[in-house]
Amino acid sequence: MKKSNLKYFLLSAFFVFLLDQATKLWALNFLEYDEKIKLNSIISLHRVFNESTILLDFDINAIGLHVYSFRVLFVLMAVVLTAGVIWVSTRKSMNDGSFVAEFAKTGLFIICGGIWGNAFDRAFRPEGVVDFIRIDINRDLIPIINIADIMIYVGELSIIMGWIFLIINAIYLQFKGKKGEYVKI
């Protein structure tokens, strides 16, 4: 990957992080805790703090760890994820100039920005992650989310769409009798 290309992808991830933190600050300053504001029939604003995590669901005092150890762990996981995404995005197969590769890289870096936002909250907000967007379709199924969560979902969707484009391309080439070839999309 060209350095300038990597720079733009990292800037997009940082923009996602800043957008997430700005909206969380807005929610902290303008929404009372547990206040509910209905925007329309599907979306409402409902500020809560998400304190739970799989790692904290068991008694950490029983194994002699402090909660700050887990905060450091969240930051380290975000750093390792970022390093992994940068490594993957610099591979030759991800830099063939195709639309699909660029689409997948965009998804990876959008996910990074979302994870940075939630990891920042886990590390520096003792209350937990600020969530404030409620989708009122099925309250039992869809949790209250934030912009970082939305960006993680958007990034995952773009990666899935990239895979779908690759599968469609492979099927197309299979029908054309061109096995082993690849048409840049």
C-alpha positions in Angstrom: 0.0 0.0 0.0 1.3 3.4 -0.8 2.1 5.4 2.3 -0.3 8.2 1.3 -3.1 5.6 0.9 -2.4 4.2 4.4 -2.4 7.8 5.7 -5.9 8.4 4.3 -7.3 5.2 5.7 -5.8 6.0 9.2 -7.3 9.5 8.9 -10.7 8.0 8.2 -10.4 5.8 11.2 -9.4 8.8 13.3 -12.4 10.7 11.9 -14.7 7.9 13.0 -13.1 8.0 16.5 -13.5 11.8 16.7 -17.1 11.7 15.5 -17.9 9.0 18.1 -16.3 11.0 20.9 -18.0 14.2 19.9 -21.5 12.5 19.8 -20.8 10.9 23.2 -19.8 14.3 24.7 -23.0 15.7 23.2 -25.0 12.9 24.9 -23.3 13.5 28.2 -23.9 17.2 28.1 -27.5 17.3 26.7 -29.2 14.1 27.7 -29.9 13.3 31.3 -29.0 9.8 32.5 -31.8 7.4 31.5 -33.7 10.2 29.8 -35.7 9.0 26.8 -36.4 11.3 23.8 -38.4 9.8 20.9 -37.2 11.1 17.5 -39.5 9.1 15.4 -41.3 5.7 15.4 -38.0 3.8 15.1 -35.2 5.8 16.8 -35.1 7.3 20.2 -32.3 8.8 22.4 -31.8 7.1 25.7 -28.4 7.7 27.4 -27.1 4.9 29.5 -23.6 3.6 30.5 -22.7 0.2 29.2 -20.6 -1.3 32.0 -20.7 -4.9 31.1 -18.2 -6.8 29.2 -17.5 -10.5 28.8 -14.2 -10.1 30.6 -15.9 -8.4 33.6 -18.8 -10.8 34.0 -16.8 -13.0 36.3 -15.5 -12.0 39.8 -12.1 -10.5 38.9 -11.3 -10.1 42.6 -11.4 -13.9 42.9 -8.4 -14.2 40.6 -6.5 -11.2 42.1 -6.9 -8.7 39.2 -7.9 -5.1 39.5 -10.4 -3.5 37.1 -7.7 -1.2 35.8 -5.9 -4.2 34.5 -8.8 -4.8 32.2 -8.8 -1.1 31.1 -5.2 -1.5 30.0 -6.2 -4.7 28.3 -8.9 -2.9 26.2 -6.3 -0.3 25.1 -3.8 -3.1 24.2 -6.4 -5.0 22.2 -7.2 -1.8 20.2 -3.5 -1.3 19.5 -3.0 -4.9 18.5 -6.1 -4.7 16.3 -4.8 -1.6 14.6 -1.4 -3.1 14.0 -3.1 -6.2 12.5 -5.3 -4.1 10.2 -2.3 -2.1 9.0 -0.4 -5.3 8.4 -3.3 -6.9 6.5 -3.9 -3.8 4.5 -0.3 -3.6 3.4 -0.3 -7.2 1.9 0.0 -7.4 -1.9 -3.4 -9.1 -2.2 -5.1 -6.1 -0.6 -3.3 -3.7 -2.9 -4.2 -4.9 -6.4 -6.1 -1.7 -7.1 -9.5 -3.4 -7.3 -12.6 -1.9 -6.0 -13.2 -4.9 -3.7 -9.8 -4.6 -2.0 -10.4 -0.9 -1.4 -13.9 -1.6 -0.1 -12.6 -4.2 2.3 -9.8 -1.9 3.6 -12.2 0.9 4.1 -14.3 -1.5 6.2 -11.3 -2.6 8.3 -10.3 1.0 9.1 -13.9 2.0 9.9 -14.0 -0.9 12.4 -10.7 0.3 13.9 -12.2 3.8 14.4 -15.2 2.3 16.2 -13.1 0.1 18.4 -10.9 3.0 19.3 -14.0 5.0 20.4 -15.3 2.2 22.6 -11.8 1.3 24.0 -11.3 4.9 24.9 -14.5 4.9 26.9 -13.6 1.6 28.6 -10.2 3.0 29.5 -11.0 6.5 30.6 -14.7 6.6 31.7 -15.2 4.8 35.0 -19.0 4.6 34.3 -18.5 2.6 31.2 -19.2 3.2 27.5 -21.7 6.0 26.7 -24.6 4.6 24.7 -27.5 6.8 23.6 -29.2 5.6 20.4 -32.1 3.2 20.8 -33.6 1.4 17.8 -37.2 0.7 18.8 -37.9 -2.2 16.5 -37.2 -5.0 18.9 -36.0 -3.7 22.3 -35.1 -7.2 23.5 -32.9 -7.9 20.5 -31.2 -4.6 19.7 -29.3 -2.9 22.5 -28.8 0.8 23.0 -25.8 1.7 20.8 -23.5 4.6 19.9 -21.8 5.9 16.8 -18.8 3.6 17.3 -21.1 0.6 17.3 -22.8 1.8 14.2 -19.4 2.2 12.5 -18.3 -1.3 13.5 -21.5 -2.6 11.9 -21.0 -0.5 8.8 -17.4 -1.8 8.5 -18.5 -5.4 8.9 -21.1 -4.9 6.3 -18.6 -3.4 3.8 -16.3 -6.4 4.3 -19.2 -8.8 3.8 -20.2 -6.9 0.6 -16.6 -7.2 -0.6 -16.8 -11.0 -0.1 -20.1 -11.1 -2.0 -18.5 -9.2 -4.9 -15.6 -11.7 -5.0 -18.0 -14.6 -4.9 -20.2 -13.2 -7.7 -17.0 -12.5 -9.7 -15.9 -16.2 -9.2 -19.3 -17.5 -10.2 -19.3 -15.3 -13.3 -15.9 -16.6 -14.3 -16.9 -20.2 -13.6 -19.8 -19.8 -16.0 -17.6 -18.2 -18.6 -15.1 -21.1 -18.3 -12.3 -19.0 -17.0 -11.3 -20.9 -13.9 -8.4 -19.4 -11.9 -8.7 -16.0 -13.5 -9.7 -12.9 -11.7 -11.5 -9.9 -13.1 -10.8 -6.6 -11.3 -14.0 -5.1 -10.1 
